[in-house]
Amino acid sequence: MVEQSSAVRPGLPYDRLRPGLNHLAVHAPDRGTVDRIQAAGPANGWQRLFADRYPHAGGAEHYAAYLADTAGFEVEVVAPAERGPDLEA
């Protein structure tokens, strides 16, 4: 994911509104892994983002945890879509 912002703030070592990497999305093998990462985040220095909408902050069909570290870097951990009984594997 590449994001672009018009709020450029020169002179700062990192700012999530400056151009560059501020959001990294990774795939988890299943929803249980996403849940464990979400639960363990605060004890490991990560703040839960969108906690009131977990695990569907990205939409009803998107199961993910959003976390940020103390520097403001964000990670999105995404579970694969569940297959319904009428879908083939």
NORWOBEL-V178053 format. One record per residue. RES is the residue in three letters. BURIAL is b if it has 16 or more other ideal C-beta (glycine too) atoms within 10 Angstrom, else e. Layout:
res: [RES	RES]
burial: [BURIAL	BURIAL]
This chain:
res: [MET	VAL	GLU	GLN	SER	SER	ALA	VAL	ARG	PRO	GLY	LEU	PRO	TYR	ASP	ARG	LEU	ARG	PRO	GLY	LEU	ASN	HIS	LEU	ALA	VAL	HIS	ALA	PRO	ASP	ARG	GLY	THR	VAL	ASP	ARG	ILE	GLN	ALA	ALA	GLY	PRO	ALA	ASN	GLY	TRP	GLN	ARG	LEU	PHE	ALA	ASP	ARG	TYR	PRO	HIS	ALA	GLY	GLY	ALA	GLU	HIS	TYR	ALA	ALA	TYR	LEU	ALA	ASP	THR	ALA	GLY	PHE	GLU	VAL	GLU	VAL	VAL	ALA	PRO	ALA	GLU	ARG	GLY	PRO	ASP	LEU	GLU	ALA]
burial: [e	e	e	e	e	e	e	e	e	e	e	e	e	e	b	b	e	e	e	e	e	b	e	e	e	e	e	b	e	e	e	e	e	b	b	e	b	b	e	e	b	e	e	e	e	b	e	e	b	e	e	e	e	b	b	e	b	e	e	e	e	e	b	b	b	b	b	b	e	e	e	e	e	b	b	b	b	b	b	e	e	e	e	e	e	e	e	e	e]
